[in-house]
Amino acid sequence: MSWSALSAPFQKNTQLQLVLWFLLASVCVAIACSLGFWQLGRAQTKLDWQAQITQKAQMPALDGAALGAQQDTEGKRSDLLHRPVQLEGEWVDKHTVFLDNRQMNARPGFYVLTPFKVQATGAVVLVQRGWVGRDFIDRTRLPTIQTPSGVVSLKGLIALPPSKLYALGEEAKAVIRQNLDLQDFRLETGLPLLEISVVQVGAASEGLLREWPQVASGVQKHYGYAFQWFGLALLIALLYVWFQIVRPRLKSKATAPR
């Protein structure tokens, strides 16, 4: 039996391995690239969302008298998120709540929330009035703020209720609390609170700051993930070229007779 006959199975096996390595590398590169493009798509979606928020904030202010009117529905209200609104009515001061562990300009303090009764319709909306610093010596001491009586007018942005922070166990229904659930607060106060809230804007007043943090889109995170996936795809391609093409050729040249 000749040497070529003996070596034929090994050559076929080697060719099969080359094909398998090529397919494996191609699949891995394709998966990594698809994940990279998926992250870029996520980033673009958030950019579009951020642009929509900015566009809504620049629209003319809505008349707050429409909130709670007969033609006003929960579905319509959700479409009004981030729109400016002009409210006229009275504060329901006895139900003011101080949300603890909230920061503004990297300083810890309270977000102050007070229900606001719209004069035209009698509807009640929860207003995020602003931020005030806390007493670090006596954590139970309420800071001094002013709440005007009678009919007042304010400008704000229609928003979701304040985000919730992590809390251990069930929270007490106190003036100072970590979080506020709108549905529970509606039952607690007996007020016909709308499903949305209003973030009051404007210069500092009544002892409150209103330098609200901008909503972060988080696109940089997705760009970073996309870079990692594309980098992994490039690394796989380079390793395949080195180990399956370049290195065997260099080895064959080194062992070739001269």
C-alpha positions in Angstrom: 0.0 0.0 0.0 1.4 3.4 -1.0 2.0 6.3 1.3 -0.6 8.4 -0.5 -3.3 5.8 0.2 -2.4 5.8 3.9 -2.3 9.6 4.2 -5.6 10.2 2.3 -7.9 9.8 5.4 -5.7 12.2 7.4 -5.9 14.8 4.6 -9.6 14.5 4.4 -9.8 14.8 8.2 -7.6 18.0 8.1 -9.8 19.5 5.4 -12.9 18.7 7.5 -11.3 20.5 10.4 -10.6 23.5 8.3 -14.2 23.7 7.2 -15.5 23.3 10.7 -13.2 26.0 12.1 -14.2 28.3 9.3 -17.9 27.7 10.0 -17.5 28.1 13.7 -15.5 31.4 13.3 -18.1 32.7 10.8 -21.0 31.9 13.1 -19.3 33.6 16.1 -18.4 36.7 14.1 -22.0 36.9 12.8 -23.5 36.5 16.3 -21.1 39.2 17.7 -21.9 41.6 14.9 -25.6 41.1 15.2 -25.4 41.8 19.0 -23.4 44.9 18.2 -26.0 46.2 15.7 -28.7 45.4 18.2 -27.0 47.6 20.8 -26.8 50.4 18.2 -30.5 50.0 17.5 -31.2 50.3 21.2 -29.2 53.4 21.4 -31.0 55.0 18.4 -34.4 54.1 20.0 -33.4 55.9 23.2 -32.1 58.9 21.1 -35.5 59.1 19.4 -37.2 58.9 22.8 -35.1 61.7 24.2 -35.8 63.8 21.1 -39.5 63.2 21.6 -39.3 64.4 25.2 -37.4 67.5 24.2 -39.9 68.3 21.4 -42.8 67.9 23.8 -41.2 70.1 26.4 -40.9 72.9 23.8 -44.6 72.8 22.8 -47.1 75.4 24.0 -48.3 75.1 27.6 -51.5 73.2 28.1 -54.4 74.7 30.0 -54.6 72.9 33.3 -58.3 73.4 33.3 -58.6 70.5 30.9 -57.3 68.1 33.5 -60.1 66.2 35.0 -62.7 67.6 32.6 -65.3 65.3 31.1 -63.4 64.7 27.9 -60.2 64.0 29.7 -59.3 60.3 30.0 -56.4 58.3 31.4 -55.4 57.3 27.9 -55.3 60.9 26.6 -53.3 61.9 29.7 -50.6 59.4 29.0 -50.0 61.1 25.6 -49.5 64.4 27.4 -46.4 63.3 29.4 -43.5 65.8 29.3 -45.8 68.6 28.0 -45.7 72.0 29.7 -48.9 72.8 31.6 -50.3 75.9 33.4 -52.2 75.2 36.5 -54.5 77.4 38.6 -56.0 76.3 41.8 -55.2 75.7 45.5 -52.7 73.6 47.4 -54.0 70.8 49.7 -51.2 71.6 52.1 -52.3 69.1 54.9 -51.3 66.2 52.7 -47.8 67.4 51.9 -45.2 64.6 51.8 -41.4 64.8 52.0 -39.7 62.1 50.0 -36.4 61.2 51.7 -32.9 60.5 50.2 -33.5 62.6 47.1 -30.6 64.5 45.6 -30.3 67.7 43.7 -26.9 69.0 42.6 -25.4 66.1 44.5 -26.8 67.2 47.8 -29.1 64.9 49.8 -32.5 66.2 50.9 -36.2 65.9 50.2 -38.5 66.1 47.2 -41.6 68.0 48.4 -44.9 66.7 47.0 -48.2 68.5 47.6 -51.7 67.7 46.1 -53.0 70.6 44.0 -56.8 71.1 43.4 -57.5 72.5 39.9 -59.9 75.4 40.2 -61.8 74.8 37.0 -62.6 71.1 37.4 -62.0 70.2 41.0 -59.5 67.5 39.9 -56.5 66.9 42.1 -53.0 66.4 40.8 -49.9 65.6 42.7 -47.3 68.3 42.2 -43.6 67.7 42.7 -42.9 71.2 44.0 -39.1 71.1 44.4 -36.2 70.0 46.6 -35.2 71.2 50.0 -32.1 70.2 52.1 -32.4 68.1 55.3 -31.3 68.6 58.9 -28.4 66.2 59.3 -28.5 66.5 63.1 -32.2 65.7 63.5 -33.4 63.6 60.6 -37.0 63.8 61.8 -37.1 67.6 61.7 -39.0 69.0 58.8 -37.4 71.9 56.8 -39.1 75.2 56.6 -41.0 75.8 53.3 -43.8 78.2 52.4 -47.1 77.0 50.9 -49.3 79.9 49.7 -53.0 79.8 50.6 -55.8 80.7 48.2 -55.8 80.5 44.5 -52.3 80.3 43.0 -50.9 79.7 39.5 -47.9 77.6 38.6 -46.1 76.2 35.6 -44.9 72.6 35.3 -44.3 69.6 33.1 -46.7 66.6 33.1 -44.8 63.6 34.4 -45.1 60.2 35.9 -45.1 60.0 39.7 -41.7 60.1 41.4 -39.5 57.0 40.9 -39.2 54.6 43.8 -36.1 53.9 45.8 -35.3 50.6 47.5 -37.0 50.3 50.9 -36.8 47.6 53.5 -40.3 46.3 54.5 -43.5 48.3 54.5 -43.2 52.0 54.9 -45.2 54.0 57.4 -47.7 56.5 56.2 -45.8 59.5 57.6 -45.0 63.0 56.4 -41.4 61.9 55.8 -41.2 58.7 53.7 -38.9 57.0 51.2 -41.5 56.4 48.5 -45.0 57.3 47.5 -47.4 54.9 45.7 -50.0 57.0 44.0 -52.8 54.5 44.3 -52.1 53.9 48.0 -51.8 57.7 48.6 -55.2 58.2 46.9 -56.8 55.8 49.4 -54.8 57.3 52.3 -55.9 60.8 51.6 -59.3 60.2 50.0 -58.4 62.6 47.3 -59.4 61.9 43.6 -55.8 62.1 42.4 -55.2 61.9 38.7 -52.9 59.1 37.4 -50.2 61.6 36.4 -48.2 64.2 38.4 -46.8 67.7 37.5 -43.2 68.7 38.1 -43.2 72.4 39.0 -40.5 74.4 37.1 -39.1 77.8 37.4 -36.8 79.8 39.7 -36.3 78.8 43.3 -39.1 80.0 45.6 -41.0 79.0 48.8 -37.8 77.6 50.2 -37.5 75.0 47.3 -35.0 74.5 44.5 -36.2 73.3 41.1 -33.0 72.4 39.3 -34.4 69.0 38.3 -32.0 66.4 36.9 -32.3 65.8 33.2 -33.6 62.4 32.2 -30.6 60.3 31.2 -31.1 58.3 27.9 -28.2 55.9 28.7 -27.1 55.7 25.0 -23.4 55.8 26.0 -23.9 52.4 27.7 -25.3 50.9 24.5 -22.4 52.4 22.5 -20.0 50.8 24.9 -21.6 47.4 24.6 -21.7 47.7 20.8 -18.0 48.5 20.8 -17.3 45.4 22.9 -19.3 43.1 20.6 -17.7 44.5 17.4 -14.3 44.2 19.1 -15.0 40.6 19.9 -16.0 39.9 16.3 -12.7 41.5 15.0 -10.7 39.5 17.5 -12.3 36.2 16.4 -11.6 37.0 12.8 -8.0 37.9 13.5 -7.4 34.7 15.5 -8.9 32.6 12.8 -6.7 34.3 10.1 -3.6 33.8 12.3 -4.1 30.2 13.4 -5.8 28.8 10.2 -4.0 30.8 7.4 -0.9 32.8 8.4 0.6 30.4 11.0 0.3 27.2 8.8 1.9 29.0 5.9 4.8 30.2 8.0 5.3 26.7 9.4 5.2 25.2 5.9 7.8 27.7 4.7 10.1 27.0 7.7 10.0 23.2 7.1 10.3 23.3 3.3 13.6 21.9 1.9 16.0 24.4 0.5 
